Amino acid sequence: MSSQRRYLLFVPLFLVACALVGGLFGPGAQRVSAASPQHNASATSDDDLKASIESFTKVYDVVDQNYADKLSADKAIYKGAIPGMLRTLDPHSNFFDPKEFAGLREEQHGMYFGIGMLIGAQPRTGKPMVIHPFGGSPAYKAGLRPGDILLEVNDKRVDNLSTTEVADLLRGPKGTKVQVVVNRDSASKPITFNLVRGEIPRNSVDTAFWIRPGIAYMRIQSFTETTSKEVEDNLKALGEPNIKGLILDLRENPGGLLQEGVAVAGHWLDRGQVVVSHKGRAYSEKPYLAKGSTYGESYPIVVLVNRYSASAAEIVAGALQDHDRAWILGDTTFGKGLVQTVYPLSDNTGLALTTQHYYTPSGRLIQRDYSNVSFLDYYYGKRAQANNPTDVKQTDLGRVVYGGGGITPDEKFDAPKTDAFEVSVLRKNAFFNFSNHYFSTHDTKLAQGWAPSEDLLNDFHDYLMKNGVDFTEADWTRDHSWLRDELRQEMYVTAFSYEDSQKIAVEQDLEVQKAMDALPKAAHLLAEAKNRYEKQRASR
């Protein structure tokens, strides 16, 4: 989506979030100590394990006594030995140190206490900078803006701290006070904000609205403890009986909690239909069934996916595809068919261990092959052939689907290629910087429905030239509409809110427009599925 382009220079922030959220976490896990066995083993296995532990202890002692620098036990064990062991298993089993485990729990709970803003490093200097406050948060109400450079938090200098360290300082108990000092382009001296920390919801459904009369749009960013309730609440607020078609956006959704994915998919399926099943060496096969809903089966759905839609997002897409309940549009999904059980360990650490494989209702295992592939290539490298020709299944209506590397969409969408001029503008972070430059000398209030005038675009043209973006007038003319739309979206963040800018991004999104055109295909699937159901019921 075009909204992702704004963060081209803040990709590391996104990758950290995906590392925390991007598992498929099954329900329930008991607290165990790091050494407690979960299953009985043979005497031979116990002897082998004891010998291996003794060998490791000897190696550790030699390193501890002879390494050139003082050895950190936390680093050697938490960052070295345990993650190294897990890497030999699969790419998704993971160990969390106390800080990472707290972050995982926070992500799953869907809320935290703080002032509510996203921060990143300023590209030129690396100093912590406000990317945007969240609408309605203490930071938003106080008037903090995109581009503000953070100088102090509660009298502590932060301009040389990492964004993670600054974020830790901004968080704290609900109702406590925090003072933030920033530099702003339009101000002759630093500005001080006195704020009170509040509850900041991390809504997994970040937007839901009418994109056209009768056509609703909903985007789910991840699957946390509150996702299914958020879906229900948003559908109720829209007025679900009035929905004639739904665009469900799961692009960039890295996954999350298994039971939440089941509940969300189950809203649009018949009661009792299988959403997903899983089984593992220590677990018998278990199907998860849809609970159904009053209105969820009555309107067509187009689901948007891409290569970063993973785990729980793939469960939803796979269930709706296998039951012919939705038309899937976009690119082949990530291909994660493994379930992790989270085990809380001692010292506030945690272990996410792959314990099961999951299968879509047709019986597909969509896990991508990770043998003989590096960790980085698995996550970010070029994808090999997705479909497994030996794992051929059928949807309820008899459409052929394959296991293997992810969910293959019913209809592929190829986004237009970004040309050299567009890439140059994005690399310079020009929309973000020009917006800050503009609002340093202009009122931040704009009229609802505002769009950049030709005079403003001409100012942007001159700004690009002054800031080293090479382009011809032919480049400018060719990309004029794109420049106007992207600039409008960016300036909405400051003039209104980040949330309002996202609605603009959705309305301008070519893939969303394609999804609306594909709704008749989804309606045809829905009608055929209902006819099949009626015939089956009549023959009983």
matplotlib code that plots the C-alpha trace (Angstrom):
import matplotlib.pyplot as plt

x = [0.0, 1.1, 0.8, 3.8, 6.0, 6.0, 8.1, 10.7, 13.5, 12.0, 11.9, 14.0, 11.3, 8.8, 11.0, 11.5, 7.7, 7.3, 10.0, 7.9, 4.4, 5.0, 4.4, 1.3, 0.9, -1.4, -3.5, -2.2, 1.3, 2.3, 5.2, 8.3, 11.8, 14.6, 15.6, 12.3, 11.5, 8.1, 8.0, 9.4, 12.5, 14.3, 17.3, 19.5, 18.2, 18.7, 22.3, 22.9, 21.4, 23.5, 26.7, 25.8, 25.1, 28.4, 30.2, 28.5, 29.5, 33.1, 33.2, 31.5, 34.0, 37.0, 35.5, 34.6, 38.2, 40.2, 38.2, 40.1, 37.3, 35.0, 32.2, 28.6, 26.6, 23.4, 24.9, 26.5, 23.4, 20.4, 21.9, 24.1, 23.6, 19.8, 19.0, 21.7, 20.0, 16.6, 17.9, 18.8, 15.0, 13.1, 13.0, 10.1, 11.1, 12.5, 13.8, 12.8, 15.0, 13.1, 12.7, 11.7, 9.2, 7.6, 7.3, 5.7, 3.1, 2.4, 1.8, -0.5, -2.5, -3.1, -2.4, 0.2, 0.6, 2.4, 1.8, 1.0, 3.3, 5.6, 9.2, 12.1, 15.6, 16.0, 17.8, 20.4, 21.5, 20.1, 18.4, 15.0, 12.2, 8.4, 7.0, 3.4, 1.3, -1.7, -5.1, -6.7, -3.5, -2.0, 0.8, -1.8, -3.9, -0.8, 0.2, 3.3, 3.9, 5.6, 9.3, 9.7, 13.2, 13.2, 15.7, 14.7, 12.4, 11.9, 15.1, 17.2, 18.9, 17.7, 19.1, 21.9, 19.7, 18.2, 14.6, 14.0, 15.6, 13.5, 10.3, 11.1, 11.4, 8.1, 6.2, 5.1, 2.2, -1.2, -1.8, 1.9, 3.4, 6.1, 7.8, 9.0, 11.2, 11.5, 13.1, 10.7, 11.7, 9.2, 10.3, 13.2, 13.8, 12.9, 9.3, 8.3, 5.2, 3.8, 1.8, 0.0, 0.5, -2.7, -3.8, -2.8, -4.7, -2.8, -5.8, -5.2, -8.1, -6.6, -9.3, -12.9, -15.1, -17.4, -15.2, -18.3, -22.0, -22.7, -19.0, -17.0, -13.3, -11.5, -7.8, -6.4, -2.8, -2.2, -4.0, -3.9, -6.1, -8.7, -8.8, -12.0, -13.8, -12.5, -13.8, -17.2, -17.3, -16.3, -18.9, -21.5, -20.5, -20.7, -24.1, -23.3, -26.8, -26.2, -23.0, -23.3, -19.6, -16.5, -12.8, -10.8, -7.2, -4.6, -1.6, 1.6, -0.3, 2.4, 0.0, -0.4, -2.8, -4.3, -7.7, -8.2, -7.6, -10.1, -12.7, -12.3, -12.6, -15.5, -17.5, -18.0, -18.4, -21.3, -21.5, -19.6, -17.4, -13.7, -11.5, -8.2, -6.8, -3.4, -1.4, 2.1, 4.3, 2.9, -0.6, -3.4, -5.2, -7.6, -10.0, -11.1, -14.8, -16.5, -19.2, -20.9, -22.7, -26.1, -25.1, -21.6, -22.6, -24.8, -22.3, -19.4, -15.8, -12.6, -9.5, -6.2, -3.0, 0.7, 4.0, 4.1, 0.7, 1.6, 0.4, -3.0, -3.6, -3.0, -5.4, -8.2, -7.4, -7.0, -10.3, -12.3, -10.7, -11.2, -14.9, -15.3, -16.4, -14.2, -12.2, -8.5, -6.6, -2.9, 0.3, 1.2, 1.4, 4.4, 3.9, 4.0, 2.2, 3.8, 2.2, 4.3, 3.4, 4.7, 6.4, 7.1, 10.4, 12.3, 13.8, 10.9, 12.1, 10.1, 10.3, 8.2, 8.6, 7.1, 4.9, 2.5, 1.7, -1.6, -3.7, -6.4, -9.9, -9.1, -6.1, -3.3, 0.0, 1.2, 4.5, 7.3, 10.4, 13.1, 15.7, 19.1, 18.0, 19.6, 17.5, 17.7, 16.9, 13.9, 12.4, 13.5, 15.0, 13.6, 10.9, 11.1, 8.2, 5.3, 2.9, 3.7, 2.5, 2.2, -0.2, -3.3, -6.6, -10.0, -12.2, -15.8, -16.9, -14.1, -11.6, -8.0, -5.7, -2.2, -0.2, 3.4, 4.6, 1.6, -1.9, -1.9, -4.5, -7.5, -6.4, -2.9, -2.4, 0.9, 1.4, 2.8, 6.6, 8.0, 10.1, 13.5, 12.0, 9.6, 12.3, 14.5, 11.7, 11.0, 14.7, 15.0, 11.9, 10.7, 7.0, 7.6, 10.3, 8.3, 5.2, 7.3, 8.8, 5.4, 3.8, 6.7, 5.3, 1.6, -1.4, -1.7, -5.5, -6.8, -10.3, -11.9, -11.4, -8.4, -6.0, -2.7, -3.2, -1.0, 0.7, 1.6, 2.8, 5.0, 6.5, 7.1, 8.7, 11.2, 11.8, 12.8, 15.3, 16.8, 17.2, 19.1, 16.3, 17.3, 14.4, 13.2, 10.1, 8.9, 9.3, 7.3, 4.5, 4.3, 4.2, 2.1, -0.9, 1.2, 3.0, -0.2, -1.8, 1.2, 1.7, -2.0, -1.7, 1.4, 0.1, -3.1, -1.0, -0.2, -3.4, -5.8, -4.3, -2.4, -5.7, -7.3, -4.3, -4.7, -8.3, -6.9, -4.3, -6.9, -9.1, -6.0, -4.8, -5.0, -5.2, -8.2, -9.9, -9.2, -10.7, -13.9, -14.0, -13.6, -16.6, -18.9, -16.5, -16.8, -20.6, -20.6, -18.7, -21.0, -24.1, -22.6, -21.7, -25.2, -26.7, -24.4, -25.4, -29.1, -28.8, -27.0, -29.6, -32.4, -30.9, -30.6]
y = [0.0, 3.6, 4.2, 1.9, 4.1, 6.8, 4.5, 3.6, 4.9, 3.3, -0.3, -1.6, -0.5, -2.6, -5.6, -5.5, -5.5, -8.4, -10.4, -9.9, -10.5, -12.7, -16.1, -18.3, -18.7, -21.6, -21.4, -22.3, -23.1, -23.9, -22.2, -24.3, -23.9, -23.9, -27.4, -29.1, -32.0, -32.0, -35.7, -38.9, -40.2, -43.5, -44.2, -44.0, -40.6, -39.4, -40.6, -38.9, -35.6, -35.7, -36.3, -33.4, -31.0, -32.0, -31.3, -27.9, -27.1, -27.9, -25.7, -22.8, -23.1, -22.9, -19.8, -18.2, -18.7, -17.9, -15.5, -12.2, -10.1, -10.7, -13.1, -12.0, -15.0, -13.4, -12.8, -16.2, -18.1, -15.9, -14.5, -17.4, -20.9, -21.0, -19.2, -21.2, -24.4, -23.2, -22.1, -25.8, -26.6, -24.2, -20.4, -19.8, -21.3, -18.4, -17.5, -14.2, -12.5, -10.6, -7.4, -9.2, -11.4, -8.4, -6.8, -10.0, -10.0, -6.3, -6.9, -9.7, -7.8, -5.0, -2.0, -0.2, 2.9, 6.0, 9.1, 7.4, 8.2, 6.4, 7.5, 6.7, 7.9, 11.0, 9.9, 12.6, 12.7, 9.5, 11.6, 10.3, 12.0, 11.9, 10.0, 10.6, 10.7, 8.3, 10.0, 10.9, 10.1, 12.4, 13.2, 14.1, 16.2, 18.1, 19.1, 17.0, 16.8, 14.6, 15.8, 17.0, 16.1, 14.7, 16.4, 15.6, 13.3, 14.2, 16.3, 13.4, 14.2, 11.7, 13.0, 10.4, 7.5, 4.8, 5.0, 1.9, 3.6, 6.7, 4.7, 3.0, 6.4, 7.6, 4.6, 4.3, 3.8, 5.2, 8.7, 9.6, 12.7, 13.0, 16.1, 16.1, 18.7, 18.9, 20.9, 22.1, 23.7, 26.5, 27.3, 29.6, 27.6, 24.2, 23.5, 21.8, 19.5, 18.4, 15.2, 12.6, 9.0, 7.2, 3.8, 3.5, 0.9, -1.0, -1.6, -4.6, -3.4, 0.0, 1.2, 0.2, 2.5, 2.8, 3.1, 3.3, 3.2, -0.4, -1.4, -1.6, -1.8, -3.3, -3.7, -6.1, -5.4, -8.5, -11.0, -10.0, -10.9, -8.2, -8.8, -10.7, -8.3, -5.4, -7.0, -7.5, -4.0, -2.4, -4.4, -3.4, 0.3, 0.1, -1.6, -5.1, -5.7, -2.8, -4.3, -5.3, -6.2, -6.2, -5.6, -7.4, -6.3, -8.7, -7.4, -7.0, -8.9, -11.1, -13.1, -13.6, -15.7, -18.8, -18.6, -15.0, -16.0, -18.8, -16.5, -13.9, -16.4, -18.1, -14.9, -15.4, -19.2, -21.5, -22.7, -26.0, -25.5, -26.3, -23.2, -24.9, -28.1, -28.9, -31.8, -32.5, -35.3, -34.8, -33.7, -35.4, -33.8, -31.0, -29.2, -25.6, -25.0, -21.8, -20.3, -18.5, -15.2, -13.5, -11.5, -12.6, -15.1, -12.8, -10.5, -11.2, -10.7, -9.9, -10.6, -8.8, -10.6, -10.3, -12.0, -10.6, -12.0, -14.8, -17.4, -16.4, -14.2, -17.2, -19.2, -16.7, -16.4, -20.2, -21.0, -18.5, -19.7, -23.5, -22.9, -20.6, -17.9, -15.2, -14.2, -13.9, -11.1, -10.1, -12.1, -15.5, -15.3, -16.0, -19.7, -20.3, -23.5, -24.0, -23.4, -22.1, -22.8, -20.1, -21.4, -18.8, -19.7, -18.5, -15.0, -13.6, -15.2, -17.1, -19.8, -19.9, -23.5, -25.1, -27.9, -28.5, -28.1, -26.6, -27.5, -25.5, -27.0, -28.8, -30.4, -28.2, -27.7, -24.3, -24.2, -23.0, -25.2, -23.9, -26.6, -25.4, -21.8, -19.1, -17.3, -14.0, -15.6, -17.4, -14.2, -11.6, -13.5, -14.5, -17.0, -20.4, -22.1, -21.8, -24.7, -28.2, -30.3, -33.4, -31.6, -31.1, -30.4, -29.0, -26.3, -27.1, -26.2, -28.4, -25.6, -26.9, -25.5, -26.5, -26.9, -25.6, -22.1, -20.1, -19.3, -18.7, -16.0, -16.6, -13.5, -12.1, -8.4, -6.9, -3.4, -0.9, -0.7, 2.3, 4.4, 6.0, 9.4, 8.0, 5.9, 9.0, 11.0, 8.2, 7.7, 11.4, 11.1, 14.1, 14.0, 13.8, 16.5, 18.9, 18.5, 19.5, 22.4, 23.6, 23.5, 25.4, 28.5, 27.7, 26.9, 23.1, 23.3, 22.3, 22.0, 18.5, 17.0, 19.2, 18.4, 20.1, 23.0, 23.5, 26.3, 24.0, 21.3, 23.9, 24.7, 21.0, 20.9, 23.6, 21.9, 18.7, 20.6, 22.4, 19.1, 17.2, 15.1, 14.8, 14.7, 16.1, 18.0, 14.9, 12.9, 15.5, 15.5, 11.6, 11.2, 14.3, 12.5, 10.2, 13.1, 14.9, 11.9, 11.0, 14.6, 14.8, 11.7, 12.9, 16.3, 14.8, 13.3, 16.7, 18.5, 15.9, 12.6, 9.5, 7.6, 10.1, 9.9, 6.1, 6.5, 8.7, 6.0, 3.3, 5.4, 6.0, 2.4, 0.7, -2.8, -1.8, -0.4, -3.8, -5.5, -3.5, -4.6, -8.2, -8.2, -9.8, -12.8, -13.1, -12.8, -15.6, -17.9, -17.1, -17.9, -21.2, -22.2, -21.4, -23.5, -26.4, -26.2, -26.1, -29.1, -31.0, -30.2, -31.2, -34.6, -35.5]
z = [0.0, -0.6, 3.1, 3.7, 1.4, 4.1, 6.2, 3.6, 5.9, 9.0, 7.8, 10.7, 13.1, 11.2, 11.1, 14.9, 15.3, 13.0, 14.9, 18.0, 16.6, 13.6, 15.1, 15.2, 18.9, 20.1, 23.2, 26.6, 28.0, 31.5, 33.3, 33.1, 34.3, 31.7, 32.7, 33.3, 30.9, 29.3, 28.2, 29.5, 27.6, 27.5, 29.7, 26.6, 25.7, 29.2, 29.1, 25.7, 27.0, 30.2, 28.1, 25.8, 28.8, 30.3, 27.0, 26.8, 30.4, 29.7, 26.6, 28.5, 31.4, 28.9, 27.3, 30.6, 31.9, 28.8, 26.6, 25.9, 27.6, 30.6, 29.5, 29.9, 31.0, 29.7, 26.3, 26.0, 27.0, 26.1, 22.9, 21.9, 23.1, 23.3, 20.1, 18.3, 19.4, 18.3, 14.9, 14.2, 14.5, 12.4, 11.7, 14.1, 17.4, 19.4, 22.8, 24.4, 27.0, 29.7, 27.7, 24.5, 26.4, 28.0, 24.6, 23.2, 26.0, 25.5, 21.8, 22.5, 25.1, 22.5, 24.9, 26.9, 29.1, 27.7, 25.6, 22.3, 19.4, 17.0, 17.0, 14.7, 14.0, 11.9, 8.6, 8.6, 12.2, 13.8, 16.5, 17.8, 16.0, 16.1, 13.1, 14.1, 17.3, 17.4, 17.1, 20.4, 22.4, 25.0, 22.5, 19.8, 22.2, 23.4, 19.9, 19.2, 15.4, 12.9, 12.5, 16.1, 17.3, 20.9, 23.2, 26.7, 28.6, 32.3, 32.2, 30.7, 27.4, 24.8, 21.5, 21.6, 22.8, 20.6, 19.7, 21.9, 24.9, 24.4, 24.1, 27.4, 29.0, 27.6, 29.0, 32.6, 34.9, 33.9, 35.3, 35.8, 34.4, 31.8, 30.4, 26.8, 25.2, 21.4, 18.6, 15.9, 12.6, 13.1, 16.7, 17.6, 20.9, 22.2, 23.1, 26.4, 26.6, 30.0, 29.5, 31.6, 30.5, 29.5, 28.2, 24.6, 22.7, 20.0, 17.9, 15.6, 13.4, 12.5, 10.1, 9.1, 7.1, 4.1, 1.0, -1.2, -0.4, 0.7, 0.4, 3.6, 4.0, 7.1, 7.7, 10.3, 11.2, 13.5, 15.7, 19.4, 22.3, 21.3, 17.5, 17.2, 19.5, 17.5, 14.3, 15.8, 17.3, 13.9, 12.0, 14.5, 14.3, 10.5, 10.6, 9.3, 7.9, 5.5, 4.1, 0.4, 0.1, 2.2, 1.4, 4.1, 4.0, 5.5, 3.7, 5.8, 8.6, 10.3, 12.4, 16.1, 18.2, 16.7, 18.5, 17.3, 13.7, 14.2, 15.7, 12.9, 10.1, 11.9, 11.7, 8.0, 7.9, 8.7, 12.3, 12.6, 9.5, 10.0, 10.1, 10.7, 12.2, 13.7, 14.9, 16.2, 17.6, 21.2, 20.1, 18.4, 15.5, 16.6, 14.4, 15.2, 14.2, 13.2, 15.5, 12.7, 13.0, 12.3, 9.3, 8.4, 5.8, 3.7, 1.7, -0.6, 0.6, -1.2, 0.9, 0.1, 0.8, 0.0, 0.6, 4.2, 5.2, 7.5, 10.0, 11.5, 8.5, 6.3, 8.4, 7.7, 4.0, 3.7, 5.5, 3.5, 0.2, 1.0, 1.8, -1.3, 1.1, -0.3, -3.4, -2.6, -4.4, -4.3, -4.1, -2.6, 1.2, 3.4, 3.9, 7.6, 8.6, 12.1, 15.5, 18.4, 22.0, 24.3, 27.5, 30.2, 31.8, 34.9, 35.1, 33.1, 29.9, 27.4, 24.8, 21.6, 20.5, 17.3, 18.6, 15.7, 12.0, 11.0, 8.0, 6.1, 5.9, 2.6, 4.3, 2.9, 4.7, 3.5, 5.3, 3.0, 2.7, 5.1, 4.6, 3.2, 3.4, 5.6, 8.2, 6.3, 2.9, 4.5, 5.7, 3.1, 0.2, -3.2, -2.9, -4.7, -6.3, -4.0, -4.9, -3.9, -6.9, -4.6, -2.2, -4.3, -2.6, -3.6, -2.2, -1.3, -4.8, -6.4, -7.2, -7.1, -4.4, -3.5, -0.3, -0.2, 0.2, 1.3, 0.1, -3.7, -4.5, -6.8, -8.7, -8.7, -8.5, -9.8, -8.4, -10.9, -10.9, -9.1, -11.6, -10.9, -10.1, -7.6, -5.9, -5.6, -4.0, -1.5, -0.7, 0.1, 2.4, 0.5, 1.3, 5.0, 5.0, 2.8, 5.0, 8.0, 6.0, 4.9, 8.3, 9.9, 8.2, 7.6, 9.8, 10.5, 9.9, 6.5, 5.2, 5.2, 1.7, 1.0, -1.8, -2.9, -5.3, -8.3, -6.5, -3.7, -6.1, -7.8, -4.4, -3.9, -7.4, -6.3, -3.0, -4.7, -7.0, -4.0, -2.1, -4.7, -6.3, -10.0, -12.4, -15.8, -16.5, -18.4, -15.1, -13.3, -15.8, -15.9, -12.1, -11.4, -10.1, -7.9, -6.4, -5.6, -4.0, -1.9, -0.7, 0.2, 2.3, 4.0, 4.9, 6.3, 9.1, 10.6, 9.5, 10.8, 12.1, 11.0, 11.0, 8.6, 6.3, 6.2, 4.9, 2.1, 1.4, 1.1, -1.3, -3.5, -3.4, -6.8, -5.3, -3.2, -6.4, -8.0, -5.1, -5.5, -9.1, -8.0, -5.7, -8.4, -8.5, -4.7, -5.0, -7.5, -5.2, -2.3, -4.4, -5.6, -2.1, -0.8, -3.7, -2.8, 0.8, 0.0, -2.3, 0.4, 3.0, 0.6, -0.1, 3.6]

ax = plt.figure().add_subplot(projection="3d")
ax.plot(x, y, z, "-o")
ax.set_aspect("equal")
plt.show()
